[in-house]
């Protein structure tokens, strides 16, 4: 492993991640970087759990999606376990899927049938939150070793910070946009119906609750149509 070259590539990747303009673009760059930077990695993706339902983000290959779906269906697997706080290791490595694995007895042979020879996974986390698991796949058994694991862990550490930052930025932009459209809708109602600010907001809130429509969508309707139907 040429660690000097790896460090230069990591520095370039870190700057590139911060330059992405959306969460999805950030995640796609993380997965692509895993394939580029970790020797033996043929495919990568990020697994996020909602309860026990799997969401696959930024897969570089269909193999990633197939593996995640398999783990969701079986309710077991290294990536699946890693995405649970306290239930899986923060880092895992399966050197050879062709060998017998008692811990994932159902998953291992079926993953091998998908074309997985070896795999690694890294829990993406910051001090405040767990974000999911970055998973790396190779078609060859024995493709990943301790050096590969260290490289993947370093990449995942940078990735977690970038993922968290991108998501926070997106949430802030969404909140500001929502605040703006609600304010604009309130202004329209105040002008048309001679309402106070409090009364205009109450009109939007009651319509939202009675019709089971998000407040932002109610406000958008007012802005587009000039009122509520």
C-alpha positions in Angstrom: 0.0 0.0 0.0 1.4 3.4 -1.0 0.3 5.4 2.0 1.7 8.7 0.7 -0.4 8.4 -2.5 -3.4 7.3 -0.5 -3.1 10.3 1.8 -2.9 12.6 -1.2 -6.0 10.9 -2.7 -7.8 11.2 0.6 -7.1 14.9 0.9 -8.4 15.4 -2.7 -11.5 13.4 -1.9 -12.2 15.4 1.3 -12.1 18.7 -0.6 -14.3 17.1 -3.4 -16.9 15.9 -0.9 -17.3 19.4 0.5 -17.8 20.8 -3.0 -20.8 18.6 -3.8 -24.1 20.5 -4.1 -26.5 17.8 -2.7 -26.7 14.9 -0.3 -27.1 12.4 -3.2 -24.0 13.8 -5.0 -22.0 13.5 -1.8 -23.0 9.9 -1.3 -22.3 9.0 -4.9 -18.8 10.5 -4.5 -18.2 8.5 -1.3 -19.1 5.2 -3.0 -17.0 6.0 -6.1 -14.1 6.9 -3.9 -14.3 3.6 -2.1 -14.0 1.7 -5.4 -11.1 4.0 -6.5 -9.1 4.1 -3.2 -9.5 0.7 -1.6 -7.6 -2.1 -3.3 -9.7 -5.0 -4.4 -13.0 -3.1 -4.1 -15.3 -3.8 -7.1 -18.5 -2.2 -5.8 -19.7 0.0 -2.9 -22.8 1.5 -1.5 -24.4 2.9 1.7 -27.1 1.0 3.6 -29.5 2.9 5.8 -32.2 1.2 7.9 -35.7 2.5 8.7 -36.8 0.1 11.3 -35.9 -3.2 9.6 -36.5 -1.8 6.1 -33.4 -1.3 4.0 -32.7 1.7 1.8 -29.7 1.5 -0.6 -28.0 4.8 -1.3 -25.4 5.5 -4.0 -24.7 1.9 -5.2 -22.0 1.6 -7.8 -23.3 -1.7 -9.0 -26.4 -3.8 -9.0 -24.6 -6.3 -6.7 -24.9 -3.8 -3.9 -28.7 -3.5 -4.3 -29.1 -7.3 -4.5 -27.0 -7.8 -1.4 -29.0 -5.3 0.6 -32.3 -6.7 -0.5 -31.1 -10.2 0.5 -30.2 -9.0 4.0 -33.5 -7.3 4.3 -35.4 -10.4 3.3 -33.4 -12.7 5.6 -33.2 -10.2 8.5 -29.5 -10.9 8.8 -26.1 -10.0 7.3 -23.0 -8.0 8.2 -24.2 -4.7 6.6 -27.6 -5.1 8.1 -26.1 -5.7 11.6 -23.5 -2.9 11.2 -26.3 -0.4 10.6 -27.7 -1.0 14.1 -26.1 0.9 16.9 -24.7 -1.6 19.4 -25.9 -4.7 17.5 -23.1 -4.9 15.0 -19.4 -4.0 14.9 -18.4 -0.6 13.7 -16.1 -2.4 11.3 -16.5 -5.8 9.8 -14.5 -7.8 7.3 -15.5 -11.2 5.7 -12.4 -12.4 4.0 -14.0 -15.4 2.2 -17.7 -15.9 1.5 -17.0 -19.3 0.1 -16.2 -20.6 3.6 -18.8 -21.6 6.2 -20.1 -18.7 8.4 -22.1 -19.7 11.4 -23.0 -16.2 12.3 -24.7 -15.5 8.9 -25.5 -19.1 8.0 -28.4 -18.1 5.6 -26.8 -15.0 4.1 -23.3 -16.2 3.3 -24.1 -18.9 0.7 -26.7 -16.7 -1.0 -24.4 -13.8 -1.1 -21.8 -16.0 -2.7 -24.4 -17.0 -5.3 -24.8 -13.3 -6.1 -21.1 -13.1 -6.9 -19.7 -11.8 -3.6 -16.3 -13.2 -2.8 -15.4 -11.0 0.2 -16.8 -7.8 1.8 -16.2 -5.1 4.3 -18.5 -2.7 6.1 -18.0 0.5 8.2 -20.6 2.2 10.4 -20.8 5.8 9.4 -21.1 7.8 12.6 -20.3 11.0 14.2 -20.4 11.9 17.9 -24.0 12.9 17.5 -25.6 10.3 15.2 -25.3 7.0 13.3 -25.9 7.5 9.6 -25.8 4.0 8.1 -23.1 1.6 6.8 -20.6 2.0 4.0 -20.2 -1.4 2.4 -17.5 -2.6 0.1 -17.6 -5.7 -2.1 -15.2 -7.8 -4.1 -16.0 -10.6 -6.5 -12.8 -12.4 -5.3 -12.4 -14.3 -2.0 -9.5 -12.9 0.1 -9.5 -9.6 -1.7 -9.6 -7.6 1.6 -6.9 -7.7 4.3 -6.0 -5.6 7.3 -4.5 -2.9 5.1 -7.7 -2.7 3.1 -9.7 -2.5 6.3 -7.6 0.4 7.6 -7.9 2.2 4.3 -11.7 1.7 4.3 -11.9 2.9 7.9 -10.0 6.1 7.1 -12.3 6.7 4.1 -15.4 6.0 6.1 -14.3 8.5 8.9 -14.1 11.3 6.3 -17.3 10.1 4.6 -19.3 10.2 7.8 -18.4 13.8 8.5 -19.2 14.8 4.9 -22.5 12.9 4.9 -23.6 14.5 8.2 -22.6 18.0 7.0 -24.4 17.6 3.6 -27.5 16.4 5.3 -27.5 19.2 7.9 -27.0 21.8 5.1 -29.9 20.3 3.1 -32.2 20.3 6.2 -31.3 24.0 6.8 -32.1 24.9 3.2 -35.4 23.0 3.4 -36.3 24.8 6.6 -35.5 28.2 5.1 -37.5 27.5 2.0 -40.4 26.3 4.1 -40.3 29.4 6.2 -40.2 31.6 3.1 -43.2 30.0 1.4 -45.3 30.0 4.6 -44.5 33.7 5.1 -45.5 34.5 1.6 -48.8 32.5 1.9 -49.6 34.3 5.2 -49.0 37.7 3.4 -51.5 36.7 0.7 -54.1 35.7 3.2 -53.6 38.8 5.3 -53.9 41.1 2.3 -57.0 39.4 0.8 -59.0 38.7 3.9 -57.7 41.5 6.2 -56.3 39.0 8.7 -53.7 39.5 11.4 -50.4 37.5 11.1 -51.6 35.1 13.8 -55.0 34.6 12.1 -53.4 33.9 8.8 -51.1 31.3 10.2 -54.1 29.7 12.0 -56.0 29.4 8.7 -53.0 27.5 7.2 -52.6 25.3 10.3 -56.3 24.3 10.5 -56.5 23.6 6.8 -53.3 21.4 7.1 -54.8 19.4 10.0 -58.3 19.0 8.6 -57.1 17.9 5.2 -54.0 15.9 6.3 -51.7 18.0 4.1 -48.3 19.2 5.1 -48.2 22.9 6.1 -45.6 23.7 3.4 -47.9 22.2 0.7 -50.9 24.2 2.0 -48.7 27.4 1.8 -47.5 26.5 -1.7 -51.1 26.1 -2.8 -51.9 29.6 -1.5 -48.9 31.0 -3.3 -49.8 29.4 -6.6 -53.6 29.8 -6.6 -54.0 32.9 -4.5 -56.1 31.1 -1.8 -57.4 27.8 -0.5 -59.9 25.7 -2.4 
